[in-house]
Amino acid sequence: MSFLRRLQVSREGDTIPNRWINNDIKPIERGRRTWGFWAFHNFWVLINSNISSYMTGSSLIALGLTWWQALIAIIVGDLLSTLFVVLNSTPGAYYHIGFPIVNRYIWGMYGSQFVIWNRILLSLVWYSFQAWIGGECLYVCLQAIWPNIATRIPNHLSASTGTTTAYFVAYIIFMVISLPFIYIRPHKLKLFFYISSTTILVFEVVLLIWSLATMGSAGFGNTISGKTLNGSSTGWAIAHGIISTIGSIAAGILNQNDYARFSIKPMDAVRGQLISFPLYSIICSVIGILVTAATQQRYGEAYWSLPNLLSAIIENGGSKSRAAAFFAALALVVSQIGVNVPGNALSGGFDLAATFPRFINIRRGAYLTALLSIACNPWKLVNTATIFLSVLSSYAVFLGPMTGLMIAGYYLVHRQKINVDDLFVGSNKSIYWFTLGVNWRAIVAWALGVFPSLPGFVAAVNTSVVVSDGWMHVYYICFLSGFAISAFVFVLLHTVFPANRVKEYVRTAPAPHVLQEEFREKWDLDVMVVDSSEPEDISESDKKDYV
């Protein structure tokens, strides 16, 4: 018992950690609400201007789309994703509660663990994958300094591992470099966002200018050729491309409340996401297509992977090319840290803190995420990157219905009226206790939203399985169909079989903006000084943003 007591999270402020709350998962008080418009803007610059976004075009062109059809799919997919991000982040922006807590009023106090553990597993896998890519970028830095790096570090790993000792060393170095950034509290990340977002934007612009300016008379390769599919298959391929685009960021859509809750004003989150999310995702994808096409003839093949392109520059150029590749790879290392720390390490930290609030806070959870991610064998994942990214994008089959439940639950079932206090009461005294801590309506609605897409999902993951075109077409629109079905069924079940205490609270509670202000003032009384810099005061004219 004394050992477990030592492991418990220390008390911070007036919050005593227990099974349902600690300082990191409680509603964010005013002292930690530090994210303004530019913080959200820079956050999405990092998340959507990374190597995965750069390679989006290649994955869609592999479906048989032309470059312009892939671009249509990317634009439509990003615009829809923006809509989902904004709608799904409003509980966090207005009530300052995170993803795990939001799901307590959807799934129930215990039922929410199902969604949380799904997100934890995704955080582990994505962290491992992005960290390995970061290691590849670091390897390019070393290669630029020592072109014979592969022989300088003798390989002691078997061919079956799919990697070499040199790459593994670079991966470990990247993991170690990331550790200090994981230590930074989320409300103090603004400076890091400014530096890393500026770095990656400058790099991508310079890369595009260089590739086009040095393309020469050879022109573009067949990456942007005019090949096309025939008939209705083109439409379904574009639809698949749209959902693949959404699926690649579906995990981020699901848990955006974890970051929106740090907003100084709710509209800072809304405006920052509304502008930054689609803009930089589209720009990065277009740059990926153009740079790959512009360098294809020069290097004899289409390099969709940026580390591979930089390695080709080193191998085919002189000392100036090596210097340029070094700084380019260094910019990518900064970018990968900027993506991986907030997008995966902190996400895992939030969710683990909500699962074990007495023993884990955000820092402990984030470090656990980084440590446990090694077990995912990222070197194996990257060797089958196309299949891996396809599987993770296909996970939208399960995340679309979850997102539908969250948005429909907030706007249609609860009418934006949330009893925040009851989200931290782990007994039948909470109106969100439902049936033994589980909202069975959410389970039924989610299952019905997932089911139609399962045959196509299985066939997409396991190519030996063959299903009819009809099932595949349903799978091609899995996020949207699952979202709509689960949202509709959830609202229907709450209408036909209402949770009486929730229904009564929604009926009698004051207007949402009044309720939100009451809870903000109440939780602001539990103030802990965590940062010497206070966020800007909210003027009377700004208060309209809360309405």
JOJOGI-V915820 format. One record per run of one state. SS is the DSSP state (H for helix, E for strand, - for the rest). FROM is the first residue (numbers start at 1). TO is the last residue. If there is no record, write none. Layout:
# JOJOGI-V915820
SS | FROM | TO
SS | FROM | TO
This chain:
# JOJOGI-V915820
- | 1 | 1
H | 2 | 7
- | 8 | 11
E | 12 | 12
- | 13 | 14
E | 15 | 15
- | 16 | 17
E | 18 | 18
- | 19 | 20
E | 21 | 21
- | 22 | 29
H | 30 | 32
- | 33 | 34
E | 35 | 35
- | 36 | 36
H | 37 | 48
- | 49 | 50
H | 51 | 54
- | 55 | 55
H | 56 | 61
- | 62 | 66
H | 67 | 95
- | 96 | 98
H | 99 | 102
- | 103 | 103
H | 104 | 107
- | 108 | 111
H | 112 | 145
- | 146 | 148
H | 149 | 152
- | 153 | 158
H | 159 | 161
- | 162 | 164
H | 165 | 183
- | 184 | 185
H | 186 | 188
- | 189 | 189
H | 190 | 213
- | 214 | 215
H | 216 | 218
- | 219 | 221
H | 222 | 224
- | 225 | 231
H | 232 | 247
- | 248 | 249
H | 250 | 254
- | 255 | 256
H | 257 | 260
- | 261 | 262
E | 263 | 263
- | 264 | 265
H | 266 | 299
- | 300 | 305
H | 306 | 316
- | 317 | 318
H | 319 | 355
- | 356 | 361
H | 362 | 376
- | 377 | 377
H | 378 | 383
- | 384 | 384
H | 385 | 394
- | 395 | 395
H | 396 | 413
- | 414 | 419
H | 420 | 424
- | 425 | 434
E | 435 | 435
- | 436 | 437
E | 438 | 438
- | 439 | 439
H | 440 | 461
- | 462 | 468
H | 469 | 476
- | 477 | 477
H | 478 | 496
- | 497 | 499
H | 500 | 508
- | 509 | 511
H | 512 | 524
- | 525 | 540
H | 541 | 546
- | 547 | 547
